[in-house]
Amino acid sequence: MELVVGASEATMKSVMGKLGGLLAQEYTLIRGVNGDLQYINDELATMQSFLRDLTAVGAGRAQSHGHRTKDWMKQIRDITYDIEDCIDDSAHRLHGLRSDMCCYYFANSVYEVLTWWPRRDVATKISVLKMRAQQIGERRERYGVNNPEAAGGSEGSHAGNGTTAGFDAADNQEASLELVAMKDPVGVEDHMKELEEWLTNDKNSSGVLYVVGFGGVGKTTIATALYRKFGDQFDHRAMVNVSQSSDINAVLTNIKNQVMPQSSGQTQQGAGGVLGRLKRGTSALAAKCCSAGASEETRGETKLDRLKKELTGHFDNSSYLVLVDDVWSAATWDQIRKSLPTSKKHTRIIVTTRFQAVATRHRGEEGDHTRKVSPLGIVESERLFKQAFSESKGSEVEKVPMEVWNMCGGLPLAIVIMAGHVACNPNKSADEWLKVCKSLFPESGKDHGKGGRDLTQEEVGRIVSHCYNDMPADIKTCSLYLSIFPKGQKISRKRLTRRWIAEAFVAEKQGLSVEDVAETYFNHLIRRKIIRPVEHSSNGKVKKCIVHDMVLEHIVAKASEENFITVIGGNWLMQLPSSKVRRLSLQESDSKRANDTEKMNLSHVRSLTMFGSLNQLPSHSFKFGIVQVLDLEGCMGFKAHHAEEICKMLLLKYLSLRRSDTKQLPKAIGKLENLETLDIRETSIVELPKTVCQLERLVNILGGDKRTRRALKLPQELNKKKKMKALRILSGIEIVGGLADLHHLTELRKLAIYKLSTMSDDPSFKDLSSSIEYLGGYSLNTLIIDDESSKFINSLDDLSSPPKFLVALELSGKMVQLPSWITQLSALTKLTLSVTALRTDNLLLLSNLDALFSLTFSFRAEKQDSETLTILVENKLSSDGEITVPDAGFKSLKLLRFFAPLLPVLSFSENSMPELERLELRFSMLEGLYGVEYLAGLKVVHLTLEDKEGEHMTKEVQREVERAVKRTDGKAPKIILDQ
């Protein structure tokens, strides 16, 4: 039995902060409760100290207290939750009545009359809570739950004080900027060689590959490596995670969404990057299929039949590759296989499973192949451990005894997580690590690394649990939050960290802002190998991560044990909670499991996350006054009453409607005075109501559509009343008229302008220029301006003081000459410019930016006008007919991109861009590409052809590029060609 305390302590810290606030404000609005509040506050402080001591001794010593300690901790957790609910509910019920009255004496009199009953009710609840706190303290003594003894540097020492004490310098440093998230798998060379032959064999037009093995042995790693390496050879590809779910509709819908993206421009991605690269007309076909399906449904056709018909119509004349990961049931796989259509062209399906019965379900069928994955050998285990140890910024690996990786039984998951654990504990000696090994596997004679039997699932869980328990308390709490997301889903770093902040899991520490602390926590989870990066942004930072299914199973179990999060639907078959639900994750599920929510007590839900349709929202109401996080990203079925209910959530801090089908925000949004993050990107919302300016605590406004550059119009009151001074991110906006004066937003870190409607003779033109210059001296580090007229961006050279702290800059428009101050941006890591600025002299200028990580030249307009063509021709002529990359500079550049219908001759000088790893070209016509063989570090050349003239043209371009990148050493970068 293990003890979970991280989330309990985090909640207690939040409650004590609120209690302290009430006491500091002399909470006499509810007479006679000050003494009770003080008693509760003191009692919780003592309980919190007990929890810290308990954590410090580690799970092993706490074990001696058994069920009594665990039950007492549950009582602490429950009363902490109930106190927080009482505080928040009372604040909601007594909110705002006094502020509207001008005469203090009269106001107090009227206030006491109007709030007599709520005040009496709250006073009664506080009195009851005080009594419960007394009883919990007395019960501990009565039943002998003693104080834990000192730990002395044992397991769990990091978590002792719930701070960042367990971190080292590596967590506080900026994470290394990277492009390639996936490393080459270790110890699977033989598997890969055989399976590559099967995948590329043309003798069978179709076939299924079964990759079978124990959980954590590396099945998904092998399957994903195949998927990534050969996915581009198929017309369509998709990856789905099945696990314990038997919802065939959800599986097929997932596949459909990847190969038939919505016409709105949404893209669904799988593990290999952008999926379902479609030919022209796909959107129309998808719409036609959906329309046909809807009409068929009226005649009694089931959703499953409709999905089969849509996929059959789409795959009929196309090759496809589908990866079906982690299948638990042979019957479920049977349904999935029957639902996937045959095709006239090459098709392959890869299935990973822990169960041999799944692989033998269709034994003997032509084209099928089964591969059993075994644990790694001793040498391979050591190599994987050292690779993972290095990735986690560990040092002196030679001091780590071999028993540490040998005890992992050759299972890559256990080896990698143990490597992260060791790297984060640099002060432990070899003897201490040997003691850890012995404590995990005290059975005599067991040595998995020297030919012993394979680890059982319970033993793997033992290793995962040990590494989890070693983390600092705050990090444990943040890791539990991962259970909100469906199994196998890519989790956005920014989405995750912003939600941590909204839940008050992180706070300012050691001179770091709350955002920086959240980034530090995220980096720590990566070092610990709890999460794994799978996608990086063009600036080199981690964009998305995933959680290994066995790690997620452990986290979900912990979250359920502490009533931290309740998950309904998705891949988990969980019992309904017997207590109050605090955080609810509604994942796509069948109607049977969706009905489970109707039976639960949802009046205490503080966080609600939904995936799929709003139709699965329970019919009975939440207590809207205490909801603090509402995440409806990607949800469909948004109705007017949903917006009305959202505006009743007065304590709401985080609201995400991103990619939902909501069309506008009501005026009542101004009531959400605690709101910190408003995310309405990729929706139909094009304008904010003026009441949004009442939200003085708003930190992040995320709007517009990055792909289409549809912008969000802000209310004029933002400037007139100098409101919303707490804003740090203002993204996807339109600047018009009086909205250009942003001087008062001194906390602003990111300004992204998607549409600029201001003239050079307009006062607002100078206001915006002055604002950028002024804010550049404060915290502004990201600036994005899309200026169709180009007058504003061409005037930026006039700035007397450049925004010198910029790390990311994007200027779109007909810009030819760069601002002279651009070479002063010593911290700049990401730069995006219009293709009209693609000149040899500009490249020479930019080569002096030593920190520059990525450089992009792009053209965003739908049609290339005559003025742009003229500029491109003049640029080429001024550079002797070709654009030349200089032979020095660009010391840190790893990503270079050119996106334009017409690309001139590009020539790389010898010794140019020594660190470049990836070259991306998107074009209709490329006049020439020379000198690529000089790019010694180049790993990938990614080509995207627009307006292609048949398959012959595509292959010819590929052959030309292959000749261009061929190096004298016989090595060449991988070429990816979008079909």
Secondary structure, 3 states (H helix, E strand, C coil): CCCCCHHHHHHHHHHHHHHHHHHHCCCCCCCCCHHHHHHHHHHHHHHHHHHHHHHHHHHHHHHHHHHHHHHHHHHHHHHHHHHHHHHHHHHHHCCCCCCCCCCHHHHHHHHHHHCHHHHHHHHHHHHHHHHHHHHHHHHHHHCCCCCCCCCCCCCCHHHCCCCHHHCCHHHHCCCCCCCCCCCCCCCCHHHHHHHHHHHHCCCCCCCEEEEECCCCCCHHHHHHHHHHHHHHHCCEEEEEEEECCCCHHHHHHHHHHHHCCCCCCCCCEECCEECCCCCCCHHHHHHHHHHHHHHHHCCCCCHHHHHHHHHHHHHCCCCEEEEEEEECCHHHHHHHHHHCCCCCCCEEEEEEECCHHHHCCCCCCCCCEEEECCCCCHHHHHHHHHHHHHHCCCCCHHHCCCHHHHCCCCCHHHHHHHHHHHHCCCCCCHHHHHHHHHHHCCCCCCCHHHCCCCCCHHHHHHHHHHHHHCCCHHHHHHHHHHHHCCCCCCEEHHHHHHHHHHCCCCCCECCECHHHHHHHHHHHHHHCCCCEEEEECCCCCEEEEECCHHHHHHHHHHHHHCCCCEEECCCCCCCCCCCCCCEEEECCCCHHHHHHHHHCCCCCCCEEEECCEHHHCCCCCCCHHHCCEEECCCCECCCHHHHHHHCCCCCCCEEECCCCCCCCCCHHHHHCCCCCEEECCCCCCCECCHHHHHCCCCCEEECCECCCCECEECCCHHHHCCCCCCCCEEEEEEEEHHHCCCCCCCCCCEEEEEEEECCCCCHHHHHHHHHHHHHCCCCCCEEEEECCCCCCHHHHHHCCCCCCCCCEEEEECCCCCCCHHHHHCCCCCEEEEEHHHCCHHHHHHHCCCCCCCEEEEECCCCCCCHHHHHHHHHHHHHCCCCEEECCCCCCCCCEEEEECCEECCEEECCCCCCCCCEEEEEECEECCEECHHHCCCCCEEEEEECCCCHHHHHHHHHHHHHHHHCCCCCCCCEEEEEC
